[in-house]
Amino acid sequence: WIPTEPVVLECQLQVLKVQFWDNILITSHANGFLNVWDIDTAECIRTLKDHTAKVVAFQYDGVELVSGSYDSTIRRWNVADGSCLNVVAAHKGQITCLQFDRNILISGSTDTTIQVWQMDIELRNLKTLRGHKATVQSLRFERDVLVSAEWGWLFVWDLTTGFVIKALRDEQGGITCIDYNNIFMVTGGHAGALTMWDVSTGDYETLYGHTDDITHIQIEGPYAVTSSTDCTIRMWDLQNFKSLGVFNNSYPHECRTFQFIANRFVAVEDKSVKIWTK
């Protein structure tokens, strides 16, 4: 799949998360900065500096950039000029995950709550979801169904009512990340366990291939791609429930986050971002 040498972006600090759209790429860092990169020139064209603590949660879709920080705030940004459009004190704890779709934004935190927001000109809080007893590690939603994870548990929520409709116990160990697309629900865990869930029954099957914690999952059609602190990215066939092998080996650097869209794959290796275009 990767036929060419990658373009490499070199950052001053470790990259905690990466996302791109077209030729614009965003990286987040432990000092709270978000850097905006031009993929074509491999240059950092702008730095967004308003957060005061690390940013591990943000989403960029080519139009909206929304970030959540360990400083407990959510910010919306104008990527073109670097200005902060909105800021809200969103949680009492550190923000660990967020996702938006159309005009709905959902955030999770170490304060154990999930907040649901309306994205108008300002961010307006719609409801608080309570049920987790520990840090909300990861979340994903599609339409009116939200899936969220804490250590050892998955909660499936009805966003219309705000109630948990299913609580699923993970016997494999702590859950670190989720992806969900109305067909497949897949979680990554400590010690490399990749688990595919049947939401209706609560049954699951677990695959092994990674030898250390899985840090990120992306589902694309009937396939999933995962990264791990074992320094590898692996691909999986979800329909036939089998490993398709190692996709990239970044040893000695851990690969904690990546993204692919269509013909472009972006992976983080410590302070470096590697970009392959097919």
C-alpha positions as CSV (number, residue, x, y, z in Angstrom):
1,W,0.0,0.0,0.0
2,I,2.9,2.4,0.7
3,P,4.8,2.7,-2.6
4,T,6.8,5.8,-1.9
5,E,9.1,7.4,0.6
6,P,7.0,9.5,3.1
7,V,7.1,13.2,3.5
8,V,8.4,13.8,7.1
9,L,7.3,16.7,9.4
10,E,9.7,17.3,12.3
11,C,8.1,18.7,15.5
12,Q,9.9,20.1,18.5
13,L,7.7,18.1,20.9
14,Q,6.2,14.7,20.9
15,V,3.0,14.6,18.8
16,L,0.0,13.4,20.9
17,K,-2.6,13.4,18.1
18,V,-2.7,14.1,14.4
19,Q,-5.5,14.8,11.9
20,F,-5.5,16.1,8.3
21,W,-7.9,17.2,5.6
22,D,-6.7,17.8,2.1
23,N,-3.2,19.5,2.4
24,I,-3.7,20.8,5.9
25,L,-2.5,18.8,8.9
26,I,-2.9,19.5,12.6
27,T,-0.7,18.1,15.4
28,S,-1.3,18.5,19.2
29,H,1.4,18.6,21.9
30,A,1.9,18.4,25.7
31,N,2.4,22.2,26.0
32,G,-1.1,22.8,24.8
33,F,-0.1,24.0,21.4
34,L,-1.8,22.9,18.1
35,N,0.4,23.2,15.1
36,V,-1.0,23.7,11.6
37,W,1.0,22.3,8.8
38,D,1.0,22.6,5.0
39,I,1.6,19.0,3.7
40,D,2.7,20.2,0.3
41,T,5.6,22.3,1.7
42,A,6.1,20.3,4.9
43,E,6.1,23.6,6.8
44,C,4.4,24.7,10.0
45,I,2.3,27.6,8.9
46,R,0.6,28.5,12.2
47,T,0.6,27.6,15.9
48,L,-2.6,27.8,18.1
49,K,-1.4,28.6,21.6
50,D,-4.4,29.4,23.8
51,H,-4.7,26.1,25.7
52,T,-2.6,26.0,28.9
53,A,-2.2,22.2,29.2
54,K,-1.8,19.2,27.0
55,V,-4.2,18.5,24.1
56,V,-5.0,14.8,23.5
57,A,-8.4,15.3,22.0
58,F,-9.3,17.3,18.9
59,Q,-11.1,16.9,15.6
60,Y,-10.5,18.6,12.2
61,D,-12.8,18.1,9.2
62,G,-11.5,20.7,6.8
63,V,-13.9,23.3,8.1
64,E,-14.2,23.0,11.9
65,L,-11.3,22.5,14.3
66,V,-12.4,21.8,17.9
67,S,-9.9,20.9,20.6
68,G,-10.3,19.7,24.2
69,S,-7.5,20.1,26.7
70,Y,-6.2,19.0,30.1
71,D,-7.0,22.6,31.1
72,S,-10.7,21.5,31.0
73,T,-11.7,23.8,28.2
74,I,-13.0,23.2,24.7
75,R,-12.0,25.6,22.0
76,R,-13.2,26.2,18.4
77,W,-10.6,27.7,16.0
78,N,-10.3,29.6,12.8
79,V,-7.6,27.6,11.1
80,A,-7.0,30.2,8.4
81,D,-5.9,32.9,10.9
82,G,-5.3,31.0,14.1
83,S,-7.9,32.9,16.1
84,C,-10.0,31.2,18.8
85,L,-13.7,31.5,18.0
86,N,-15.2,30.0,21.1
87,V,-14.0,28.8,24.5
88,V,-16.0,27.0,27.1
89,A,-15.1,25.6,30.5
90,A,-16.4,22.2,29.6
91,H,-15.5,19.9,32.5
92,K,-14.2,19.8,36.0
93,G,-11.5,17.4,35.0
94,Q,-9.1,16.9,32.1
95,I,-10.7,16.4,28.7
96,T,-9.6,13.0,27.3
97,C,-11.8,12.6,24.2
98,L,-14.2,14.4,21.9
99,Q,-16.1,14.0,18.6
100,F,-18.4,16.2,16.6
101,D,-20.8,15.3,13.8
102,R,-22.7,18.1,12.0
103,N,-23.8,20.4,14.9
104,I,-23.4,18.0,17.8
105,L,-20.2,17.8,19.9
106,I,-19.6,15.2,22.6
107,S,-16.7,15.3,25.1
108,G,-15.5,13.0,27.8
109,S,-13.2,13.6,30.8
110,T,-11.4,12.4,33.9
111,D,-14.3,13.9,35.9
112,T,-16.3,10.7,34.7
113,T,-18.9,12.7,32.9
114,I,-19.8,13.0,29.2
115,Q,-21.1,16.4,28.0
116,V,-23.3,16.9,24.9
117,W,-23.0,20.2,23.1
118,Q,-24.9,22.1,20.4
119,M,-22.5,23.7,18.0
120,D,-24.1,27.0,17.0
121,I,-22.3,30.3,16.9
122,E,-21.5,29.5,20.5
123,L,-21.2,26.1,22.2
124,R,-24.4,25.3,24.1
125,N,-24.6,22.5,26.6
126,L,-27.5,20.2,25.9
127,K,-27.1,17.5,28.6
128,T,-24.7,15.8,30.9
129,L,-24.4,12.0,30.8
130,R,-23.6,10.3,34.1
131,G,-22.8,6.7,34.6
132,H,-19.1,6.2,34.4
133,K,-17.2,5.6,37.6
134,A,-13.8,6.3,36.2
135,T,-12.1,8.4,33.5
136,V,-13.9,8.3,30.1
137,Q,-11.0,6.9,28.0
138,S,-12.6,7.1,24.6
139,L,-16.0,7.6,22.8
140,R,-17.6,7.4,19.4
141,F,-21.1,8.1,18.3
142,E,-23.2,7.6,15.2
143,R,-26.6,9.3,15.0
144,D,-28.3,8.7,18.3
145,V,-26.0,5.9,19.6
146,L,-23.0,6.7,21.7
147,V,-20.4,4.2,22.8
148,S,-18.0,5.2,25.6
149,A,-15.3,3.4,27.5
150,E,-13.7,3.3,30.9
151,W,-11.3,0.8,32.4
152,G,-12.9,-2.6,31.7
153,W,-16.4,-1.3,30.7
154,L,-18.2,-0.2,27.6
155,F,-21.4,1.9,27.9
156,V,-23.9,2.1,25.0
157,W,-26.1,5.2,25.3
158,D,-29.3,6.4,23.7
159,L,-28.5,10.1,23.0
160,T,-32.2,10.9,22.7
161,T,-33.0,9.9,26.3
162,G,-29.5,10.3,27.7
163,F,-29.7,6.8,29.3
164,V,-27.3,3.8,29.1
165,I,-29.0,1.0,27.2
166,K,-26.2,-1.5,27.5
167,A,-23.3,-2.0,29.8
168,L,-20.7,-4.4,28.4
169,R,-17.9,-5.9,30.6
170,D,-14.5,-6.4,29.0
171,E,-12.8,-9.3,30.6
172,Q,-9.6,-8.8,28.5
173,G,-8.3,-5.8,30.5
174,G,-8.4,-2.1,30.3
175,I,-10.0,-0.5,27.2
176,T,-7.8,2.2,25.6
177,C,-9.7,3.2,22.4
178,I,-12.8,2.6,20.4
179,D,-14.1,2.9,16.9
180,Y,-17.7,2.3,15.9
181,N,-19.7,2.7,12.7
182,N,-23.2,1.2,13.2
183,I,-21.9,-2.1,11.8
184,F,-18.8,-2.9,13.8
185,M,-17.8,-1.9,17.3
186,V,-14.1,-2.5,18.0
187,T,-12.0,-1.8,21.1
188,G,-8.3,-1.8,21.7
189,G,-6.9,-2.7,25.1
190,H,-3.9,-3.2,27.2
191,A,-1.5,-6.0,26.3
192,G,-2.6,-5.8,22.6
193,A,-6.1,-7.2,22.8
194,L,-8.4,-6.2,19.8
195,T,-12.0,-7.0,20.6
196,M,-15.0,-6.9,18.3
197,W,-18.4,-6.6,20.0
198,D,-22.0,-7.5,19.2
199,V,-23.9,-4.6,20.7
200,S,-27.2,-6.4,20.7
201,T,-26.0,-9.5,22.6
202,G,-22.9,-8.3,24.4
203,D,-20.9,-11.1,22.9
204,Y,-17.4,-10.5,21.8
205,E,-14.4,-12.1,20.1
206,T,-10.8,-11.1,20.7
207,L,-7.9,-11.1,18.3
208,Y,-4.2,-10.9,19.2
209,G,-1.3,-9.7,17.2
210,H,0.0,-6.6,19.0
211,T,2.3,-7.3,21.9
212,D,1.6,-4.1,23.8
213,D,-1.2,-1.6,24.4
214,I,-3.3,-0.6,21.4
215,T,-3.5,3.2,21.2
216,H,-5.7,4.0,18.2
217,I,-8.2,2.3,16.0
218,Q,-9.7,3.3,12.7
219,I,-12.4,1.3,10.9
220,E,-12.6,1.6,7.1
221,G,-15.3,-0.6,5.5
222,P,-14.7,-4.2,6.5
223,Y,-11.2,-3.5,7.7
224,A,-9.6,-1.9,10.8
225,V,-6.2,-0.4,11.3
226,T,-4.6,-0.2,14.8
227,S,-1.5,1.3,16.3
228,S,0.3,0.2,19.4
229,T,3.1,1.0,21.8
230,D,4.8,-2.2,20.3
231,C,5.9,0.2,17.5
232,T,3.7,-1.4,14.8
233,I,0.6,-0.6,12.8
234,R,-1.5,-3.6,11.9
235,M,-4.5,-4.2,9.6
236,W,-7.4,-6.5,10.4
237,D,-10.2,-8.1,8.3
238,L,-13.3,-7.6,10.5
239,Q,-15.6,-9.7,8.4
240,N,-13.4,-12.8,8.5
241,F,-12.0,-11.9,11.9
242,K,-8.3,-12.3,11.1
243,S,-5.1,-10.3,11.1
244,L,-3.7,-9.1,7.8
245,G,-0.3,-8.5,9.3
246,V,2.0,-5.6,10.1
247,F,1.3,-2.5,8.0
248,N,4.2,-0.4,9.3
249,N,7.0,-0.9,11.8
250,S,8.3,2.3,13.5
251,Y,10.8,0.7,15.8
252,P,12.4,2.1,18.0
253,H,9.7,4.8,18.1
254,E,6.2,4.1,19.4
255,C,3.4,4.8,17.0
256,R,0.5,6.1,19.1
257,T,-1.7,7.8,16.6
258,F,-2.4,7.8,12.8
259,Q,-5.1,8.7,10.3
260,F,-5.8,7.6,6.7
261,I,-8.3,9.0,4.2
262,A,-8.5,7.6,0.7
263,N,-5.0,7.6,-0.8
264,R,-3.1,9.3,2.1
265,F,-1.8,7.7,5.3
266,V,-0.3,9.7,8.2
267,A,1.4,8.1,11.1
268,V,3.2,9.6,14.2
269,E,6.5,8.4,15.4
270,D,7.4,10.4,18.6
271,K,8.2,13.9,17.3
272,S,7.9,13.0,13.6
273,V,4.9,12.8,11.4
274,K,5.2,10.6,8.3
275,I,2.9,11.1,5.3
276,W,2.5,8.6,2.6
277,T,0.5,9.4,-0.5
278,K,-0.5,6.6,-2.9
